[in-house]
Amino acid sequence: MIFEYKCQNGDAIIERDFAIGKASKEVSCSCGSSAKRHFGSMSFQLNGGGWPGKSSKFDKEMTKRNEAAGKRMRKEHDPPPKLIDQR
């Protein structure tokens, strides 16, 4: 997760990426003073593979499934063909 720290000497906000449960309460700021954890807006990163949109294989499979489902829906909802009396 990304954690925010606020510098003790100024208004600088520092962002650091730590594993959940591994974030420290203080980090050092670029000015040399310490920065304490600041609870601002929450954010997180999704890492690794397997997330939708990351794999062309996933995209192709979903496109194929959606097209097949669309064809089934059209068949189910098409009106019946009109019968022509040929007497």
SEPA-438502 format. One record per residue: residue in one letter; residue number from 0; z, y, x of N, C-alpha, C, O in turn. Coordinates in Angstrom, 3 decimals, decimal comma. Atoms other than C-alpha are relative to their C-alpha. Layout:
BEGIN
{a; NUM; {Z; Y; X}; {Z; Y; X}; {Z; Y; X}; {Z; Y; X}}
...
END
This chain:
BEGIN
{m; 0; {0,000; -1,177; 0,838}; {0,000; 0,000; 0,000}; {0,000; 1,233; 0,878}; {0,398; 1,193; 2,042}}
{i; 1; {0,010; -1,268; -0,716}; {-0,452; 3,567; 1,027}; {1,241; 0,789; -0,415}; {1,469; 1,031; -1,600}}
{f; 2; {-1,228; -0,749; 0,249}; {2,808; 5,500; 1,350}; {-0,163; 1,415; 0,534}; {-0,829; 1,636; 1,545}}
{e; 3; {0,037; -1,399; -0,416}; {3,220; 9,260; 1,616}; {1,327; 0,390; 0,637}; {2,397; -0,021; 0,187}}
{y; 4; {-1,181; -0,521; -0,698}; {5,633; 10,967; 3,999}; {-0,158; 1,507; 0,112}; {-1,256; 2,009; 0,351}}
{k; 5; {0,021; -1,464; -0,082}; {6,560; 14,659; 4,017}; {0,737; 0,434; 1,265}; {1,863; 0,007; 1,524}}
{c; 6; {-0,560; -0,496; -1,259}; {7,204; 16,441; 7,319}; {1,237; 0,853; -0,281}; {1,259; 1,640; -1,227}}
{q; 7; {-1,249; -0,756; 0,160}; {10,718; 17,885; 7,712}; {-0,148; 1,463; 0,425}; {0,582; 2,320; -0,074}}
{n; 8; {0,185; -1,374; -0,475}; {9,447; 21,026; 9,531}; {-0,979; 0,812; -0,830}; {-0,927; 2,042; -0,809}}
{g; 9; {1,008; -0,733; 0,766}; {6,593; 21,933; 7,227}; {-0,346; -0,720; -1,288}; {0,402; -1,566; -1,778}}
{d; 10; {0,438; 0,599; 1,264}; {4,668; 20,971; 4,148}; {-1,051; -1,092; 0,207}; {-1,708; -1,502; -0,750}}
{a; 11; {1,018; 1,007; -0,274}; {2,436; 18,402; 5,847}; {0,351; -1,323; -0,697}; {1,501; -1,763; -0,690}}
{i; 12; {-0,148; 1,306; 0,641}; {1,926; 15,165; 3,918}; {-0,783; -1,001; 0,851}; {-1,960; -0,791; 1,146}}
{i; 13; {0,597; 1,025; -0,840}; {1,202; 12,062; 5,995}; {-0,143; -1,262; -0,833}; {0,785; -1,636; -1,551}}
{e; 14; {0,211; 1,266; 0,702}; {-0,297; 8,875; 4,544}; {-0,023; -1,128; 1,017}; {-0,687; -1,024; 2,049}}
{r; 15; {-0,028; 1,176; -0,868}; {0,425; 5,497; 6,145}; {-0,178; -1,242; -0,863}; {0,315; -1,309; -1,989}}
{d; 16; {0,258; 1,257; 0,700}; {-0,713; 2,033; 5,120}; {0,970; -1,074; 0,503}; {0,964; -1,412; 1,687}}
{f; 17; {-0,963; 1,047; -0,340}; {2,046; -0,618; 5,071}; {-0,108; -1,121; -1,026}; {-0,534; -0,895; -2,159}}
{a; 18; {-0,104; 1,103; 0,954}; {2,423; -4,031; 3,483}; {1,184; 0,287; -0,926}; {2,132; 0,969; -0,535}}
{i; 19; {-1,077; -0,228; 0,960}; {4,625; -4,032; 0,386}; {1,299; -0,565; 0,580}; {1,335; -1,705; 1,043}}
{g; 20; {-1,292; 0,408; -0,517}; {8,258; -4,215; 1,455}; {0,170; 0,253; 1,495}; {1,255; 0,032; 2,033}}
{k; 21; {-0,067; -0,221; -1,444}; {7,450; -3,283; 5,072}; {-0,014; 1,481; 0,366}; {0,046; 1,815; 1,549}}
{a; 22; {0,072; -1,436; -0,278}; {7,288; 0,522; 4,744}; {1,339; 0,517; 0,498}; {2,391; 0,153; -0,027}}
{s; 23; {-1,247; -0,579; -0,503}; {9,828; 2,461; 6,755}; {0,323; 1,267; -0,786}; {-0,555; 1,856; -1,416}}
{k; 24; {-0,417; -1,189; 0,746}; {11,837; 5,332; 5,265}; {-0,375; 1,284; 0,735}; {-0,499; 2,345; 0,123}}
{e; 25; {0,398; -1,163; -0,798}; {10,885; 7,674; 8,116}; {-1,072; -0,404; 1,004}; {-1,066; -1,520; 1,525}}
{v; 26; {1,006; 0,165; -1,043}; {7,889; 8,029; 10,424}; {-0,034; 1,285; 0,810}; {0,515; 2,302; 0,387}}
{s; 27; {0,088; -1,227; -0,798}; {7,129; 10,501; 13,190}; {-1,250; 0,777; -0,392}; {-2,311; 0,203; -0,637}}
{c; 28; {1,085; -0,904; 0,361}; {4,946; 13,478; 12,386}; {-0,751; 0,416; 1,271}; {-0,225; 0,266; 2,374}}
{s; 29; {0,782; -0,430; -1,166}; {2,212; 14,834; 14,677}; {0,637; 1,199; 0,707}; {0,357; 1,441; 1,881}}
{c; 30; {-0,665; -1,149; -0,624}; {4,372; 17,938; 15,300}; {1,230; -0,429; 0,812}; {1,829; 0,392; 1,508}}
{g; 31; {-1,133; 0,520; -0,754}; {7,108; 15,722; 16,779}; {1,256; -0,207; -0,823}; {2,170; -0,900; -0,375}}
{s; 32; {-1,185; 0,189; 0,849}; {9,621; 15,897; 13,933}; {-0,176; -1,259; -0,849}; {-1,228; -1,898; -0,819}}
{s; 33; {0,091; 1,181; 0,852}; {10,372; 13,119; 11,492}; {-0,514; 0,387; -1,383}; {-0,394; 1,531; -1,822}}
{a; 34; {0,507; -0,191; 1,363}; {8,784; 12,716; 8,088}; {0,633; -1,075; -0,872}; {0,610; -2,258; -0,531}}
{k; 35; {-0,649; 0,947; 0,918}; {10,627; 11,112; 5,176}; {-0,969; -0,402; -1,110}; {-1,877; 0,337; -1,489}}
{r; 36; {0,875; 0,510; 1,063}; {9,027; 8,988; 2,506}; {0,060; 0,921; -1,205}; {1,129; 1,346; -1,642}}
{h; 37; {0,168; -0,924; 1,117}; {7,751; 11,122; -0,331}; {-0,677; -0,765; -1,126}; {-1,704; -1,406; -0,905}}
{f; 38; {0,589; 0,707; 1,130}; {7,040; 9,708; -3,781}; {-0,896; 0,939; -0,771}; {-0,466; 1,620; -1,701}}
{g; 39; {1,009; -0,808; 0,679}; {3,888; 11,475; -4,828}; {-0,817; -0,894; -0,907}; {-0,288; -1,792; -1,562}}
{s; 40; {0,874; 0,836; 0,822}; {0,922; 9,998; -6,586}; {-0,108; -1,386; 0,634}; {-0,217; -1,513; 1,854}}
{m; 41; {0,063; 1,373; -0,496}; {0,781; 6,226; -6,276}; {-1,453; -0,384; 0,225}; {-2,335; -0,006; -0,545}}
{s; 42; {1,333; 0,520; -0,270}; {-2,243; 4,569; -4,721}; {0,125; -1,335; 0,700}; {1,157; -1,642; 1,297}}
{f; 43; {0,006; 1,291; -0,673}; {-3,195; 1,139; -3,426}; {-1,432; -0,351; 0,359}; {-2,379; 0,220; -0,182}}
{q; 44; {1,300; 0,461; -0,440}; {-6,073; -0,618; -1,710}; {-0,147; -1,479; -0,323}; {0,806; -2,247; -0,192}}
{l; 45; {0,306; 1,403; 0,215}; {-7,720; -3,895; -2,669}; {-0,784; -0,480; 1,208}; {-1,898; -0,017; 1,453}}
{n; 46; {0,651; 0,527; -1,186}; {-8,582; -5,823; 0,477}; {-0,429; -1,432; -0,222}; {0,101; -2,119; -1,096}}
{g; 47; {0,432; 1,389; 0,063}; {-10,399; -9,095; 0,980}; {-1,220; -0,176; -0,875}; {-1,691; 0,771; -1,506}}
{g; 48; {1,180; 0,304; 0,792}; {-13,297; -10,770; -0,719}; {0,363; -0,473; -1,388}; {1,538; -0,630; -1,719}}
{g; 49; {-0,223; 0,552; 1,328}; {-13,718; -12,018; -4,234}; {0,172; 1,027; -1,096}; {0,364; 0,659; -2,255}}
{w; 50; {-0,135; -1,023; 1,032}; {-13,474; -8,679; -6,026}; {-1,357; 0,258; -0,628}; {-2,360; 0,297; 0,085}}
{p; 51; {1,274; -0,267; 0,662}; {-16,168; -7,975; -8,628}; {-0,711; 1,193; 0,638}; {-0,094; 2,210; 0,952}}
{g; 52; {0,783; -1,073; -0,593}; {-18,954; -5,859; -7,218}; {-0,119; -0,117; 1,504}; {-0,938; 0,578; 2,104}}
{k; 53; {0,036; 0,151; -1,450}; {-18,322; -6,981; -3,635}; {-0,986; -1,097; 0,425}; {-1,392; -1,144; 1,586}}
{s; 54; {0,810; 1,149; -0,354}; {-20,498; -10,090; -3,771}; {-1,288; -0,015; -0,803}; {-1,260; 0,063; -2,032}}
{s; 55; {1,271; 0,069; 0,719}; {-24,187; -10,273; -4,602}; {-0,107; -1,321; -0,752}; {-0,773; -1,392; -1,785}}
{k; 56; {-0,002; 1,282; 0,704}; {-23,635; -13,936; -5,545}; {0,692; 0,152; -1,355}; {0,208; -0,370; -2,360}}
{f; 57; {-0,725; -0,240; 1,241}; {-21,093; -12,837; -8,175}; {-0,865; 0,812; -0,966}; {-0,938; 0,496; -2,154}}
{d; 58; {0,852; -0,839; 0,842}; {-23,467; -10,136; -9,468}; {-1,142; -0,804; -0,617}; {-1,438; -0,652; -1,802}}
{k; 59; {1,112; 0,808; 0,513}; {-26,364; -12,606; -9,798}; {0,477; -0,968; -1,075}; {-0,181; -1,132; -2,102}}
{e; 60; {-0,541; 0,953; 0,971}; {-24,207; -15,168; -11,611}; {0,339; 0,695; -1,319}; {0,031; 0,173; -2,390}}
{m; 61; {-0,367; -0,722; 1,223}; {-22,877; -12,592; -14,084}; {-1,241; 0,500; -0,731}; {-1,281; 0,481; -1,961}}
{t; 62; {1,244; -0,441; 0,637}; {-26,375; -11,203; -14,712}; {-0,651; -1,154; -0,741}; {-1,121; -0,989; -1,867}}
{k; 63; {0,594; 1,176; 0,629}; {-27,648; -14,708; -15,452}; {0,767; -0,371; -1,277}; {0,158; -0,675; -2,302}}
{r; 64; {-0,818; 0,334; 1,178}; {-24,729; -15,387; -17,841}; {-0,196; 1,022; -1,120}; {-0,285; 0,647; -2,289}}
{n; 65; {0,179; -1,037; 1,017}; {-25,171; -12,043; -19,631}; {-1,365; -0,109; -0,675}; {-1,476; 0,084; -1,886}}
{e; 66; {1,331; 0,156; 0,594}; {-28,904; -12,614; -20,122}; {-0,037; -1,193; -0,952}; {-0,621; -1,103; -2,033}}
{a; 67; {-0,044; 1,190; 0,862}; {-28,279; -16,113; -21,546}; {0,776; 0,301; -1,288}; {0,365; -0,114; -2,371}}
{a; 68; {-0,795; -0,351; 1,183}; {-25,604; -14,749; -23,900}; {-0,795; 0,931; -0,919}; {-0,723; 0,803; -2,141}}
{g; 69; {0,820; -0,911; 0,800}; {-27,969; -11,980; -25,040}; {-1,071; -0,744; -0,775}; {-1,340; -0,419; -1,931}}
{k; 70; {1,030; 0,790; 0,689}; {-30,687; -14,513; -25,877}; {0,612; -0,775; -1,160}; {0,028; -0,843; -2,242}}
{r; 71; {-0,674; 0,727; 1,083}; {-28,213; -16,604; -27,896}; {0,331; 0,934; -1,158}; {0,148; 0,572; -2,320}}
{m; 72; {-0,360; -0,953; 1,053}; {-27,039; -13,526; -29,799}; {-1,223; 0,418; -0,806}; {-1,146; 0,535; -2,029}}
{r; 73; {1,217; -0,398; 0,722}; {-30,617; -12,483; -30,652}; {-0,461; -1,116; -0,927}; {-0,891; -0,849; -2,049}}
{k; 74; {0,418; 1,128; 0,835}; {-31,412; -15,981; -31,957}; {0,884; -0,126; -1,229}; {0,391; -0,411; -2,320}}
{e; 75; {-0,932; 0,137; 1,114}; {-28,311; -16,037; -34,138}; {-0,151; 1,112; -1,022}; {0,104; 0,888; -2,205}}
{h; 76; {0,032; -1,145; 0,895}; {-28,899; -12,591; -35,637}; {-1,410; 0,408; -0,438}; {-1,554; 1,353; -1,214}}
{d; 77; {1,350; -0,315; 0,453}; {-32,692; -12,551; -36,055}; {-0,142; -0,424; -1,456}; {0,394; -1,456; -1,859}}
{p; 78; {0,204; 0,407; 1,404}; {-33,751; -12,598; -39,697}; {-0,891; -1,242; -0,039}; {-1,707; -1,441; 0,862}}
{p; 79; {0,855; 1,182; 0,096}; {-35,352; -15,858; -40,860}; {-1,459; 0,418; -0,184}; {-1,731; 1,477; -0,749}}
{p; 80; {1,424; -0,373; 0,144}; {-39,151; -15,870; -40,730}; {-0,386; 0,049; -1,471}; {0,130; -0,715; -2,287}}
{k; 81; {0,472; -0,121; 1,379}; {-40,926; -14,790; -43,910}; {-0,969; -1,145; -0,308}; {-1,841; -1,492; 0,489}}
{l; 82; {0,880; 1,092; 0,419}; {-42,588; -17,583; -45,803}; {-1,183; 0,590; -0,728}; {-1,024; 1,453; -1,591}}
{i; 83; {1,228; -0,484; 0,631}; {-46,181; -16,971; -46,817}; {-0,513; -1,092; -0,938}; {-0,726; -2,238; -0,540}}
{d; 84; {0,526; 0,942; 0,991}; {-47,404; -18,616; -49,974}; {-1,504; -0,108; 0,171}; {-2,224; 0,870; -0,031}}
{q; 85; {1,435; 0,181; -0,263}; {-50,819; -20,071; -49,172}; {-0,667; -0,829; -1,105}; {-1,502; -1,675; -0,786}}
{r; 86; {0,629; 0,748; 1,090}; {-51,797; -21,451; -52,607}; {-1,321; 0,552; -0,389}; {-1,968; 0,025; -1,294}}
END
